[in-house]
Each structure stands twice: as C-alpha cells, then as structure tokens.
Amino acid sequence: MYRFLKPLFEYFDGKSIKRAHSFSSFIIANSKFCASMYSKFGLKVHDIIYPPLDRKIFRPSTGNPSGDYVLTYFGKETKFSVVKRVADLNVKIKAFGSKTSFIDKSVLKNPNIEFLGRVSISELVNLYSNALFTLFPFTHEPFGYIPIESMACGTPTLTYDVQGPGEYIVDGESGWLASDDESIIKKAVEIWRNGYPSEIRKRCIEAAKAFDREIYVKKWLNLLNLFNVI
C-alpha cells in the first residue's frame, strides 16, 4: 500500500517544504541527494550538512566479528522482494525494526530470515559489529543513518547507488553500490559466499570519522554565525 501512496506523500512533502521555506532564512540539505530533491521544487539550498554520528556509541563492539549473518532493517520502504530473494539463495539474514505493519508476511516465514523486532542501542551496535555486511535495500533515502552507523561499527553496507548513502560509500572500498535489484541480489550472494578483505572493515571505520558529531556541531555554529543567527 505504501508504494502506491508514495507519490501522494511526496506531493504533500513538496508542499510542506515550500511552506516551510516561506518562513526560513536559508535551507540546509542533509545530503546532495536531498538537495537535488529540493531543487526540483525550485528551492535554493544554501549548504549541505550531513547528520552527525555519535562515534562514542557506534563503534566496533568486538575485534573478532562472527560474520555469520547479514543484517538488514525492516521499514516501510524496505524492498522485501529483494530481501526474500537473497534469503532464498541460502543467505542468513537478521532483521530489526519496530513496526511490523509494513512487513511482507511471507518474508517472516522464510527459514533464513530472523526478525528481531525492536532492539536496544547496545544490541544494535552488537548486531552491526558482528554482521558480515549490512544490506540496505532502500532506493529513496536522503542520507541513511543505518549504513553510516554500520560503517562506524566496522561493517560495510551493500545498497543502491541512487541515493544518499552513495555519497559516502566508495564501491568496493568501504562497501558496495548496486544499480538495480538484480545487481544487489547477485552482489549480496557473492559477498556471502566469498567474503571480502579485512581492510574494508578498517576503511569503513575511517570513513565514518568524517561524520563525527563534534565536526558537525562546528559546521552548524559556523553556518549560524554566517547568517547572523547567533
């Protein structure tokens, strides 16, 4: 149902953005992908500031990850057909998410998928840290906290190349980017069967440092000073 209503939601989101702009001194986008969406509504983006990451929380919880499952998130925009096809190819998947109304019930019956429901922050950090990789089957994510949190915990993400995460994931170096469903399914199975060099985990942690909370606090303060807000 959500996929059918999505164009309507986007229409009203556009109207809300324009209405908010009339009361705003400047517009900040949280990614280049988000900035491009704003430009479609004829709005000028003054700067791009990515959301901050608390690296004191999201960091590797183990130096010896089990790597015996793939982690994913179940939400309203999850491509469940992709998750199911990956699981059907004998890839062990653990999924988390607090809302069950959007979940394809046939997915929950798959023996290779373990749905954990809502998890605590500490549980999530352990899930990220021990996963072989994180599968992020979303195509319309402006930034994507899940991929960058996963990277901060040392685990690379496989996702699509048409959205926010593609701005900070370097294909083949700190994760993997796919152009379509067939590509992402094929790559997921390939990684599951063959693994990847340990250096990729190190690169993920290094890449996540660029999103440290302290860096972005300074960026916001500089921006607010520029516009004489503070």
ROSE-4610 file (N, C-alpha, C; in Angstrom, 1 decimal, always signed):
// ROSE-4610
residu = [M/M/M/Y/Y/Y/R/R/R/F/F/F/L/L/L/K/K/K/P/P/P/L/L/L/F/F/F/E/E/E/Y/Y/Y/F/F/F/D/D/D/G/G/G/K/K/K/S/S/S/I/I/I/K/K/K/R/R/R/A/A/A/H/H/H/S/S/S/F/F/F/S/S/S/S/S/S/F/F/F/I/I/I/I/I/I/A/A/A/N/N/N/S/S/S/K/K/K/F/F/F/C/C/C/A/A/A/S/S/S/M/M/M/Y/Y/Y/S/S/S/K/K/K/F/F/F/G/G/G/L/L/L/K/K/K/V/V/V/H/H/H/D/D/D/I/I/I/I/I/I/Y/Y/Y/P/P/P/P/P/P/L/L/L/D/D/D/R/R/R/K/K/K/I/I/I/F/F/F/R/R/R/P/P/P/S/S/S/T/T/T/G/G/G/N/N/N/P/P/P/S/S/S/G/G/G/D/D/D/Y/Y/Y/V/V/V/L/L/L/T/T/T/Y/Y/Y/F/F/F/G/G/G/K/K/K/E/E/E/T/T/T/K/K/K/F/F/F/S/S/S/V/V/V/V/V/V/K/K/K/R/R/R/V/V/V/A/A/A/D/D/D/L/L/L/N/N/N/V/V/V/K/K/K/I/I/I/K/K/K/A/A/A/F/F/F/G/G/G/S/S/S/K/K/K/T/T/T/S/S/S/F/F/F/I/I/I/D/D/D/K/K/K/S/S/S/V/V/V/L/L/L/K/K/K/N/N/N/P/P/P/N/N/N/I/I/I/E/E/E/F/F/F/L/L/L/G/G/G/R/R/R/V/V/V/S/S/S/I/I/I/S/S/S/E/E/E/L/L/L/V/V/V/N/N/N/L/L/L/Y/Y/Y/S/S/S/N/N/N/A/A/A/L/L/L/F/F/F/T/T/T/L/L/L/F/F/F/P/P/P/F/F/F/T/T/T/H/H/H/E/E/E/P/P/P/F/F/F/G/G/G/Y/Y/Y/I/I/I/P/P/P/I/I/I/E/E/E/S/S/S/M/M/M/A/A/A/C/C/C/G/G/G/T/T/T/P/P/P/T/T/T/L/L/L/T/T/T/Y/Y/Y/D/D/D/V/V/V/Q/Q/Q/G/G/G/P/P/P/G/G/G/E/E/E/Y/Y/Y/I/I/I/V/V/V/D/D/D/G/G/G/E/E/E/S/S/S/G/G/G/W/W/W/L/L/L/A/A/A/S/S/S/D/D/D/D/D/D/E/E/E/S/S/S/I/I/I/I/I/I/K/K/K/K/K/K/A/A/A/V/V/V/E/E/E/I/I/I/W/W/W/R/R/R/N/N/N/G/G/G/Y/Y/Y/P/P/P/S/S/S/E/E/E/I/I/I/R/R/R/K/K/K/R/R/R/C/C/C/I/I/I/E/E/E/A/A/A/A/A/A/K/K/K/A/A/A/F/F/F/D/D/D/R/R/R/E/E/E/I/I/I/Y/Y/Y/V/V/V/K/K/K/K/K/K/W/W/W/L/L/L/N/N/N/L/L/L/L/L/L/N/N/N/L/L/L/F/F/F/N/N/N/V/V/V/I/I/I]
num = [1/1/1/2/2/2/3/3/3/4/4/4/5/5/5/6/6/6/7/7/7/8/8/8/9/9/9/10/10/10/11/11/11/12/12/12/13/13/13/14/14/14/15/15/15/16/16/16/17/17/17/18/18/18/19/19/19/20/20/20/21/21/21/22/22/22/23/23/23/24/24/24/25/25/25/26/26/26/27/27/27/28/28/28/29/29/29/30/30/30/31/31/31/32/32/32/33/33/33/34/34/34/35/35/35/36/36/36/37/37/37/38/38/38/39/39/39/40/40/40/41/41/41/42/42/42/43/43/43/44/44/44/45/45/45/46/46/46/47/47/47/48/48/48/49/49/49/50/50/50/51/51/51/52/52/52/53/53/53/54/54/54/55/55/55/56/56/56/57/57/57/58/58/58/59/59/59/60/60/60/61/61/61/62/62/62/63/63/63/64/64/64/65/65/65/66/66/66/67/67/67/68/68/68/69/69/69/70/70/70/71/71/71/72/72/72/73/73/73/74/74/74/75/75/75/76/76/76/77/77/77/78/78/78/79/79/79/80/80/80/81/81/81/82/82/82/83/83/83/84/84/84/85/85/85/86/86/86/87/87/87/88/88/88/89/89/89/90/90/90/91/91/91/92/92/92/93/93/93/94/94/94/95/95/95/96/96/96/97/97/97/98/98/98/99/99/99/100/100/100/101/101/101/102/102/102/103/103/103/104/104/104/105/105/105/106/106/106/107/107/107/108/108/108/109/109/109/110/110/110/111/111/111/112/112/112/113/113/113/114/114/114/115/115/115/116/116/116/117/117/117/118/118/118/119/119/119/120/120/120/121/121/121/122/122/122/123/123/123/124/124/124/125/125/125/126/126/126/127/127/127/128/128/128/129/129/129/130/130/130/131/131/131/132/132/132/133/133/133/134/134/134/135/135/135/136/136/136/137/137/137/138/138/138/139/139/139/140/140/140/141/141/141/142/142/142/143/143/143/144/144/144/145/145/145/146/146/146/147/147/147/148/148/148/149/149/149/150/150/150/151/151/151/152/152/152/153/153/153/154/154/154/155/155/155/156/156/156/157/157/157/158/158/158/159/159/159/160/160/160/161/161/161/162/162/162/163/163/163/164/164/164/165/165/165/166/166/166/167/167/167/168/168/168/169/169/169/170/170/170/171/171/171/172/172/172/173/173/173/174/174/174/175/175/175/176/176/176/177/177/177/178/178/178/179/179/179/180/180/180/181/181/181/182/182/182/183/183/183/184/184/184/185/185/185/186/186/186/187/187/187/188/188/188/189/189/189/190/190/190/191/191/191/192/192/192/193/193/193/194/194/194/195/195/195/196/196/196/197/197/197/198/198/198/199/199/199/200/200/200/201/201/201/202/202/202/203/203/203/204/204/204/205/205/205/206/206/206/207/207/207/208/208/208/209/209/209/210/210/210/211/211/211/212/212/212/213/213/213/214/214/214/215/215/215/216/216/216/217/217/217/218/218/218/219/219/219/220/220/220/221/221/221/222/222/222/223/223/223/224/224/224/225/225/225/226/226/226/227/227/227/228/228/228/229/229/229/230/230/230]
x = [+0.8/+0.0/+0.9/+1.9/+2.8/+3.3/+3.7/+4.4/+3.4/+2.1/+1.0/+0.8/+0.9/+0.6/+1.8/+3.0/+4.2/+4.2/+3.8/+3.7/+2.9/+1.8/+0.9/+1.7/+2.4/+3.1/+4.2/+4.9/+5.9/+5.3/+4.1/+3.5/+3.2/+2.7/+2.4/+3.7/+4.7/+6.0/+6.6/+6.4/+6.8/+6.1/+4.8/+4.1/+4.5/+4.8/+5.2/+6.6/+7.5/+8.8/+8.7/+7.9/+7.7/+7.1/+6.1/+5.5/+6.6/+7.4/+8.4/+9.4/+9.7/+10.7/+10.3/+9.0/+8.5/+8.8/+9.0/+9.4/+10.8/+11.6/+13.0/+14.0/+15.1/+16.1/+17.0/+17.2/+18.1/+17.7/+18.1/+17.8/+19.0/+19.0/+20.2/+19.7/+20.4/+20.1/+21.0/+20.5/+21.4/+22.1/+22.0/+22.8/+22.7/+23.5/+23.4/+22.1/+21.8/+20.6/+19.4/+19.4/+18.3/+18.2/+19.4/+19.5/+18.9/+19.1/+18.6/+17.1/+16.5/+15.0/+14.5/+15.2/+14.7/+14.7/+15.7/+15.9/+14.7/+14.1/+13.0/+11.8/+11.8/+10.7/+11.0/+12.1/+12.5/+13.1/+13.6/+14.2/+15.7/+16.3/+17.7/+18.3/+19.2/+19.9/+21.2/+21.3/+22.4/+23.6/+23.4/+24.6/+24.1/+25.0/+24.8/+25.5/+24.8/+25.4/+24.9/+25.7/+25.3/+24.9/+24.0/+23.7/+24.9/+25.0/+26.1/+26.0/+27.1/+27.2/+27.9/+27.3/+27.9/+28.8/+30.1/+31.1/+31.5/+31.0/+31.3/+30.3/+29.2/+28.2/+28.4/+28.5/+28.6/+30.1/+30.6/+32.0/+32.0/+33.0/+33.1/+33.0/+32.1/+32.0/+32.8/+33.5/+34.3/+35.4/+36.6/+37.7/+37.7/+36.7/+36.6/+35.1/+34.6/+33.2/+32.8/+31.7/+31.3/+31.0/+30.5/+30.3/+29.4/+28.5/+27.7/+26.3/+26.0/+24.7/+24.9/+23.8/+23.7/+22.6/+22.9/+21.9/+21.2/+19.9/+19.1/+18.0/+17.3/+16.3/+15.0/+13.9/+12.6/+11.8/+11.5/+10.7/+9.8/+9.1/+8.0/+8.5/+9.8/+10.4/+11.3/+11.4/+12.3/+11.8/+12.7/+12.3/+12.3/+11.2/+11.1/+11.3/+11.0/+11.2/+12.7/+13.5/+15.0/+15.5/+15.0/+15.4/+15.0/+13.8/+13.3/+14.2/+14.5/+15.2/+16.7/+17.2/+18.6/+18.5/+17.5/+17.4/+17.1/+16.3/+16.0/+17.3/+18.4/+19.6/+20.6/+19.9/+20.7/+21.6/+21.2/+21.9/+21.2/+21.9/+21.3/+21.2/+19.9/+19.6/+19.0/+19.5/+18.9/+18.3/+17.1/+16.4/+15.9/+16.0/+15.4/+14.5/+13.6/+12.6/+11.5/+10.9/+9.9/+8.5/+8.3/+7.0/+6.8/+5.7/+5.5/+4.4/+3.7/+2.6/+3.0/+4.3/+4.8/+5.4/+5.6/+6.4/+5.6/+6.1/+5.5/+5.5/+4.4/+4.3/+5.0/+5.1/+5.8/+7.3/+7.8/+9.2/+9.5/+8.6/+8.8/+8.7/+8.2/+8.1/+9.3/+10.2/+11.4/+12.4/+12.8/+13.7/+15.1/+15.5/+16.8/+16.7/+15.5/+15.3/+14.9/+15.6/+15.3/+14.9/+13.7/+13.2/+13.3/+14.1/+14.3/+13.4/+12.7/+11.8/+12.6/+12.1/+12.8/+14.0/+15.1/+16.3/+16.9/+17.6/+18.2/+19.4/+19.9/+21.1/+22.3/+22.5/+23.6/+23.5/+22.3/+22.0/+22.3/+21.9/+22.1/+23.6/+24.3/+25.8/+26.4/+26.0/+26.5/+26.1/+24.8/+24.4/+25.2/+25.4/+26.2/+27.6/+28.2/+29.6/+29.9/+28.9/+29.1/+28.6/+27.9/+27.3/+28.5/+28.3/+29.3/+29.2/+27.9/+27.7/+26.2/+25.9/+24.6/+24.0/+22.8/+22.0/+21.0/+21.1/+20.2/+19.4/+18.3/+17.5/+16.5/+17.0/+16.2/+16.7/+15.8/+16.1/+15.9/+15.3/+14.9/+15.2/+16.5/+16.9/+17.9/+17.4/+18.2/+19.6/+19.8/+21.1/+21.4/+20.7/+20.8/+21.7/+21.0/+21.8/+22.3/+21.5/+21.8/+23.2/+23.4/+24.7/+25.9/+25.8/+26.9/+27.1/+26.1/+26.2/+26.9/+26.5/+27.1/+28.6/+28.9/+30.4/+31.2/+30.6/+31.3/+31.6/+30.7/+31.0/+31.9/+32.4/+33.3/+32.7/+31.5/+30.8/+30.3/+30.7/+30.4/+28.9/+28.4/+27.0/+26.9/+25.9/+25.5/+24.2/+24.2/+22.9/+22.9/+21.9/+21.8/+22.6/+23.0/+23.8/+23.1/+21.7/+20.9/+20.4/+21.1/+20.6/+21.7/+21.3/+22.3/+23.5/+23.3/+24.5/+25.5/+25.2/+26.1/+27.1/+26.8/+27.7/+28.9/+28.8/+29.8/+30.3/+29.7/+30.2/+31.0/+32.2/+33.0/+32.9/+32.4/+32.1/+33.4/+33.3/+34.5/+35.5/+35.4/+36.5/+35.9/+34.7/+34.1/+32.7/+32.4/+31.0/+30.8/+29.5/+29.2/+27.9/+27.9/+26.8/+26.3/+25.0/+24.3/+23.4/+23.2/+22.3/+20.9/+20.6/+19.3/+19.1/+17.9/+17.6/+18.5/+18.6/+19.3/+20.8/+21.3/+22.7/+23.0/+22.0/+22.2/+22.0/+21.1/+20.9/+22.2/+22.7/+23.9/+25.1/+25.2/+26.4/+26.2/+25.0/+24.8/+25.2/+24.8/+25.2/+26.7/+27.3/+28.7/+29.5/+29.1/+29.8/+29.6/+28.4/+28.1/+29.0/+29.2/+29.9/+31.4/+31.9/+33.3/+34.0/+33.2/+33.7/+34.4/+35.3/+35.9/+37.2/+38.1/+39.4/+39.1/+39.9/+39.7/+39.9/+40.6/+40.9/+39.6/+38.6/+37.3/+36.7/+36.8/+36.3/+37.0/+38.3/+39.1/+38.8/+38.5/+38.2/+36.8/+35.9/+34.6/+34.7/+35.5/+35.7/+36.3/+37.3/+37.9/+37.0/+36.2/+35.2/+34.2/+33.8/+32.7/+33.2/+34.6/+35.1/+34.7/+34.5/+34.2/+32.8/+32.0/+30.7/+30.6/+31.7/+31.7/+30.9/+30.2/+29.3/+30.0/+31.2/+31.9/+32.2/+32.4/+32.7/+31.5/+30.3/+29.1/+28.5/+28.8/+28.5/+29.2/+30.5/+31.2/+30.7/+30.3/+29.8/+28.5/+27.6/+26.4/+26.6/+27.5/+27.8/+28.4/+29.3/+29.9/+28.8/+27.8/+26.8/+25.8/+25.5/+24.6/+25.3/+26.6/+27.3/+27.3/+27.4/+27.4/+26.1/+25.0/+23.7/+23.3/+24.2/+23.9/+22.7/+22.6/+21.5/+21.9/+23.2/+23.6/+24.7]
y = [-1.2/+0.0/+1.3/+1.2/+2.4/+2.8/+1.8/+2.1/+2.8/+2.4/+3.1/+4.5/+4.8/+6.1/+7.0/+6.4/+7.2/+8.5/+8.4/+9.7/+10.8/+10.4/+11.3/+11.9/+11.1/+11.6/+12.6/+12.2/+13.1/+14.5/+14.4/+15.7/+16.6/+16.0/+16.8/+17.2/+16.4/+16.7/+18.0/+18.0/+19.1/+20.4/+20.3/+21.5/+21.9/+21.0/+21.3/+22.0/+21.5/+22.1/+23.5/+23.8/+25.1/+26.1/+25.5/+26.3/+26.7/+25.7/+26.0/+27.0/+26.9/+27.8/+29.3/+29.5/+30.9/+31.5/+30.7/+31.2/+31.1/+30.6/+30.3/+31.3/+31.6/+32.5/+31.7/+30.4/+29.7/+28.2/+27.4/+26.0/+25.2/+24.2/+23.3/+21.9/+21.2/+19.8/+18.9/+17.7/+16.7/+15.8/+16.0/+15.3/+15.9/+15.6/+16.1/+15.5/+14.3/+13.7/+14.5/+14.9/+15.7/+17.1/+17.7/+19.0/+18.9/+17.8/+17.7/+17.6/+17.0/+16.9/+18.3/+19.1/+20.5/+21.3/+21.1/+21.9/+21.6/+20.4/+20.1/+20.9/+21.4/+22.3/+23.8/+24.0/+25.4/+26.1/+25.4/+26.0/+26.0/+27.1/+27.2/+26.7/+25.8/+25.2/+26.0/+26.5/+27.3/+26.5/+25.3/+24.5/+23.0/+22.1/+20.7/+20.3/+19.9/+19.5/+18.1/+17.1/+15.8/+15.6/+14.7/+14.5/+14.0/+14.3/+13.9/+12.4/+11.8/+10.5/+10.5/+9.8/+9.7/+8.5/+8.7/+7.6/+7.0/+7.7/+7.1/+5.9/+6.0/+4.9/+3.9/+4.4/+3.5/+3.2/+2.2/+1.7/+0.2/-0.4/-1.9/-2.4/-3.4/-4.0/-5.2/-5.6/-6.8/-6.7/-7.3/-7.3/-8.6/-9.5/-10.7/-11.0/-10.3/-10.4/-11.8/-12.3/-13.6/-13.7/-12.7/-12.7/-13.8/-14.3/-15.5/-15.1/-13.8/-13.4/-12.0/-11.7/-10.3/-9.6/-8.3/-7.5/-6.6/-6.5/-5.5/-4.9/-3.9/-3.2/-3.4/-3.6/-3.7/-2.4/-1.7/-0.5/-0.3/+0.8/+0.9/+1.0/+1.4/+1.5/+0.3/-0.7/-1.8/-2.6/-3.0/-3.8/-5.3/-5.7/-7.0/-8.1/-7.8/-8.8/-9.1/-8.1/-8.2/-9.1/-8.7/-9.5/-10.9/-11.2/-12.6/-13.4/-12.7/-13.4/-13.7/-12.8/-13.1/-14.2/-14.2/-15.3/-16.6/-16.6/-17.8/-18.5/-17.7/-18.2/-18.6/-19.0/-19.5/-18.5/-17.2/-16.2/-16.0/-16.2/-16.0/-14.5/-14.1/-12.7/-12.5/-11.4/-11.0/-9.6/-9.3/-8.0/-7.4/-6.1/-5.4/-4.3/-3.9/-2.8/-2.9/-1.7/-1.7/-1.7/-1.5/-1.5/-2.7/-3.5/-4.7/-4.6/-3.5/-3.4/-3.4/-3.0/-2.9/-4.1/-5.1/-6.3/-7.3/-7.7/-8.8/-10.1/-10.6/-11.8/-13.0/-13.1/-14.2/-14.2/-13.0/-12.8/-13.4/-13.2/-13.7/-15.2/-15.9/-17.3/-18.0/-17.1/-17.7/-18.2/-19.4/-20.0/-19.4/-18.6/-17.9/-16.5/-16.1/-14.7/-14.8/-14.1/-14.0/-12.5/-12.3/-10.9/-10.7/-9.7/-9.4/-8.4/-7.7/-6.6/-5.4/-4.7/-3.5/-4.0/-3.4/-3.7/-2.5/-2.7/-1.5/-1.0/+0.1/+0.7/-0.3/-0.8/-1.7/-3.0/-3.5/-4.7/-4.4/-3.2/-2.8/-2.7/-2.1/-2.0/-3.4/-4.3/-5.7/-6.3/-6.1/-6.6/-6.1/-4.8/-4.2/-4.8/-4.8/-5.2/-6.7/-7.6/-9.0/-9.4/-8.5/-8.9/-9.0/-9.9/-9.9/-8.6/-8.2/-6.9/-6.5/-5.2/-4.7/-4.5/-5.1/-5.0/-3.8/-2.8/-1.7/-1.5/-2.2/-2.3/-1.1/+0.1/+1.3/+2.1/+2.7/+3.5/+5.0/+5.4/+6.8/+7.3/+7.1/+7.5/+8.8/+9.9/+11.1/+11.0/+10.4/+10.3/+8.8/+8.3/+6.9/+6.7/+6.7/+6.5/+5.1/+4.1/+2.7/+2.4/+2.8/+2.5/+3.1/+4.4/+5.0/+4.5/+4.1/+3.5/+2.2/+1.4/+0.1/+0.3/+1.3/+1.5/+1.9/+2.7/+3.1/+1.9/+0.9/-0.3/-1.3/-0.9/-1.7/-2.6/-2.5/-3.4/-2.7/-3.1/-2.4/-2.7/-1.8/-1.8/-2.0/-2.8/-3.0/-2.3/-1.3/-0.6/-0.1/+0.7/+1.2/+2.5/+2.8/+3.9/+5.2/+5.2/+6.4/+7.3/+7.2/+7.9/+8.4/+8.9/+9.5/+8.6/+7.3/+6.5/+6.4/+6.6/+6.5/+7.7/+8.7/+9.8/+9.6/+8.6/+8.3/+6.8/+6.0/+4.6/+4.6/+4.2/+4.0/+2.6/+2.3/+1.0/+0.1/-1.0/-1.9/-1.6/-0.4/+0.0/+0.1/+0.7/+0.9/+0.4/-0.5/-1.0/-1.3/-1.5/-1.8/-1.1/-0.7/+0.1/-0.7/-0.9/-1.6/-0.7/-0.9/-0.1/-0.5/-1.8/-2.3/-3.6/-4.1/-5.2/-6.5/-6.8/-8.0/-7.8/-6.6/-6.4/-6.5/-6.0/-6.1/-7.5/-8.2/-9.6/-10.5/-10.3/-11.0/-10.7/-9.4/-9.0/-9.5/-9.5/-10.0/-11.5/-12.3/-13.7/-13.9/-13.1/-13.1/-12.8/-11.8/-11.4/-12.5/-13.0/-14.1/-15.3/-15.7/-16.9/-16.7/-15.5/-15.3/-14.4/-13.6/-12.7/-11.5/-10.9/-9.7/-9.4/-8.6/-8.3/-7.6/-7.9/-7.3/-5.8/-5.3/-3.9/-3.1/-3.7/-3.0/-2.5/-3.4/-3.0/-1.8/-1.8/-0.7/+0.6/+0.5/+1.7/+2.2/+1.3/+1.8/+2.6/+2.2/+2.9/+4.3/+4.3/+5.6/+6.5/+6.0/+6.8/+7.4/+6.7/+7.2/+8.3/+8.4/+9.5/+10.9/+11.0/+12.3/+12.8/+11.9/+12.3/+12.5/+12.5/+12.7/+13.9/+13.7/+14.8/+16.1/+16.1/+17.3/+18.1/+17.4/+18.1/+18.9/+18.3/+18.9/+19.9/+19.8/+20.9/+22.2/+22.1/+23.2/+23.8/+22.9/+23.3/+24.1/+23.6/+24.3/+25.7/+25.7/+27.0/+28.0/+27.6/+28.4/+29.0/+28.1/+28.5/+29.5/+29.2/+30.2/+31.5/+31.5/+32.8/+33.5/+32.8/+33.4/+34.1/+33.5/+34.2/+35.0/+35.3/+36.2/+35.7/+34.4/+33.8/+33.8/+33.6/+33.7/+34.7]
z = [+0.0/+0.0/+0.0/+0.8/+0.9/-0.5/-1.3/-2.6/-3.5/-3.4/-4.2/-3.8/-2.5/-1.9/-1.9/-2.2/-2.1/-2.9/-4.2/-5.0/-4.3/-3.7/-3.0/-1.8/-1.0/+0.1/-0.3/-1.5/-2.0/-2.4/-3.0/-3.4/-2.2/-1.1/+0.1/+0.8/+0.7/+1.3/+0.6/-0.7/-1.5/-1.1/-0.9/-0.5/+0.9/+1.8/+3.2/+3.1/+2.3/+2.1/+1.7/+0.7/+0.1/+1.2/+2.0/+3.0/+4.1/+4.5/+5.5/+5.0/+3.7/+3.1/+3.2/+3.2/+3.2/+4.6/+5.6/+7.0/+7.3/+6.3/+6.6/+6.0/+6.6/+6.1/+5.1/+5.4/+4.5/+4.6/+3.6/+3.5/+3.6/+4.5/+4.6/+4.2/+3.3/+3.0/+3.7/+4.0/+4.7/+3.8/+2.5/+1.5/+0.2/-0.8/-2.1/-2.8/-2.4/-2.9/-2.5/-1.2/-0.6/-1.3/-1.5/-2.2/-3.6/-4.3/-5.6/-5.6/-4.6/-4.4/-4.2/-3.3/-3.0/-4.3/-5.1/-6.3/-7.3/-7.2/-8.1/-7.7/-6.5/-6.0/-6.2/-6.9/-7.2/-6.0/-5.0/-3.8/-3.9/-3.4/-3.4/-2.1/-2.2/-1.0/-0.7/+0.5/+0.8/+1.2/+1.8/+2.1/+2.4/+2.4/+2.7/+3.9/+4.9/+6.2/+6.5/+6.5/+6.8/+8.3/+8.6/+10.0/+10.8/+12.1/+12.9/+13.4/+13.6/+14.1/+15.5/+16.5/+17.8/+17.8/+17.5/+17.4/+18.8/+19.8/+21.2/+21.4/+20.7/+20.8/+19.7/+18.5/+17.3/+17.0/+17.5/+17.3/+17.4/+16.9/+17.0/+18.4/+18.6/+20.0/+20.1/+19.0/+19.1/+18.0/+18.3/+17.4/+16.5/+16.8/+16.1/+15.7/+14.8/+14.4/+13.9/+14.2/+13.8/+12.3/+11.7/+10.3/+9.8/+10.6/+10.2/+9.8/+9.5/+9.1/+8.4/+7.7/+7.0/+7.8/+8.1/+8.9/+7.9/+8.2/+7.4/+8.3/+7.8/+8.5/+7.8/+8.6/+8.0/+8.3/+7.3/+7.4/+6.2/+6.2/+5.2/+3.7/+3.6/+2.2/+1.9/+2.8/+2.5/+1.3/+0.4/-0.7/-0.2/+0.3/+0.8/-0.2/-1.5/-2.5/-2.7/-2.5/-2.6/-1.4/-0.2/+1.0/+0.9/+0.4/+0.3/-0.8/-1.9/-2.9/-2.4/-1.7/-1.1/-0.2/+0.7/+1.7/+1.0/-0.1/-0.8/-1.4/-1.5/-2.0/-0.9/+0.2/+1.4/+2.1/+2.1/+2.8/+4.2/+5.3/+6.6/+6.9/+7.2/+7.4/+8.8/+9.5/+10.7/+10.4/+10.8/+10.5/+11.8/+11.9/+13.1/+12.6/+13.4/+13.1/+14.1/+14.4/+15.4/+14.9/+13.6/+13.0/+12.2/+12.5/+11.7/+10.7/+10.6/+9.7/+8.3/+8.0/+6.7/+6.2/+7.0/+6.7/+5.9/+4.8/+4.0/+4.8/+5.1/+6.0/+5.5/+4.1/+3.6/+3.9/+4.1/+4.4/+5.8/+6.7/+8.1/+8.2/+7.2/+7.2/+6.6/+6.0/+5.4/+6.5/+6.3/+7.4/+7.5/+6.5/+6.5/+7.0/+7.4/+8.0/+9.4/+10.3/+11.7/+12.0/+12.3/+12.6/+14.1/+14.5/+15.9/+16.5/+15.7/+16.2/+16.6/+17.6/+18.2/+19.0/+18.8/+19.6/+20.3/+21.4/+22.1/+21.3/+21.7/+21.1/+21.2/+22.4/+22.6/+21.8/+21.7/+20.9/+19.4/+19.0/+17.6/+17.3/+18.2/+18.0/+17.8/+18.6/+18.5/+17.2/+16.8/+15.5/+14.4/+14.4/+13.3/+13.3/+14.5/+14.7/+14.2/+14.4/+14.1/+12.8/+12.1/+10.7/+9.7/+8.7/+7.6/+6.8/+6.6/+6.0/+6.3/+6.0/+6.2/+4.8/+4.6/+3.4/+3.6/+2.8/+2.9/+1.6/+1.5/+0.2/+0.2/+0.2/+0.1/-1.1/-1.8/-3.0/-2.9/-1.8/-1.7/-0.3/+0.1/+1.4/+1.3/+1.8/+1.7/+2.2/+3.4/+4.0/+4.3/+5.3/+5.6/+6.9/+8.0/+9.3/+9.4/+8.9/+9.1/+8.4/+7.2/+6.6/+7.3/+7.7/+8.4/+9.8/+10.5/+11.8/+11.7/+10.7/+10.4/+10.1/+9.3/+8.9/+10.2/+11.0/+12.3/+13.2/+13.0/+13.8/+13.1/+11.9/+11.2/+10.1/+9.9/+8.9/+7.7/+6.5/+5.3/+4.9/+4.1/+3.6/+2.1/+1.7/+0.3/+0.1/-0.8/-1.1/-2.5/-2.8/-4.2/-4.4/-5.6/-5.9/-6.2/-6.0/-6.5/-5.3/-4.2/-3.0/-2.1/-0.9/+0.0/+0.3/+0.7/+1.1/+0.0/-1.2/-2.3/-2.3/-1.4/-1.3/-0.4/+0.5/+1.4/+1.4/+0.6/+0.4/-0.9/-0.8/-2.0/-2.5/-3.6/-4.1/-4.1/-3.4/-3.4/-2.4/-1.8/-0.8/+0.6/+0.7/+2.1/+2.1/+1.1/+0.9/-0.6/-0.9/-2.3/-2.8/-4.0/-4.6/-5.8/-5.8/-6.9/-7.7/-9.0/-9.8/-9.8/-9.6/-9.6/-8.8/-8.7/-7.9/-8.2/-9.5/-9.9/-9.4/-9.6/-9.2/-7.7/-6.9/-5.4/-4.9/-5.5/-5.1/-5.5/-6.7/-7.1/-6.2/-5.9/-5.1/-3.7/-3.1/-1.7/-1.6/-2.6/-2.6/-2.8/-3.6/-3.9/-2.6/-1.9/-0.7/+0.4/+0.5/+1.5/+1.2/+0.0/-0.3/-0.3/-0.7/-0.9/+0.2/+0.9/+1.9/+1.2/+2.0/+1.4/+2.3/+1.8/+2.5/+3.8/+4.8/+6.2/+6.1/+5.2/+5.1/+4.9/+4.3/+4.1/+5.4/+6.4/+7.7/+8.3/+8.1/+8.6/+7.8/+6.5/+5.7/+6.1/+6.5/+7.0/+8.2/+9.2/+10.4/+10.1/+9.2/+8.9/+8.2/+7.3/+6.6/+7.5/+8.5/+9.5/+10.3/+10.5/+11.3/+10.7/+9.4/+8.8/+9.2/+9.9/+10.3/+11.8/+12.5/+13.9/+14.4/+15.5/+15.9/+16.2/+16.7/+17.0/+15.8/+14.7/+13.4/+13.0/+13.1/+12.5/+13.5/+14.7/+15.6/+15.2/+14.9/+14.4/+13.1/+12.2/+10.9/+11.1/+12.0/+12.3/+12.9/+13.8/+14.5/+13.5/+12.6/+11.6/+10.7/+10.3/+9.4/+10.1/+11.3/+12.0/+12.2/+12.5/+12.6/+11.2/+10.1/+8.8/+8.5/+9.0/+8.7/+9.9/+10.8/+12.0/+12.8/+12.9/+13.7/+15.2/+15.5/+16.9/+17.0]
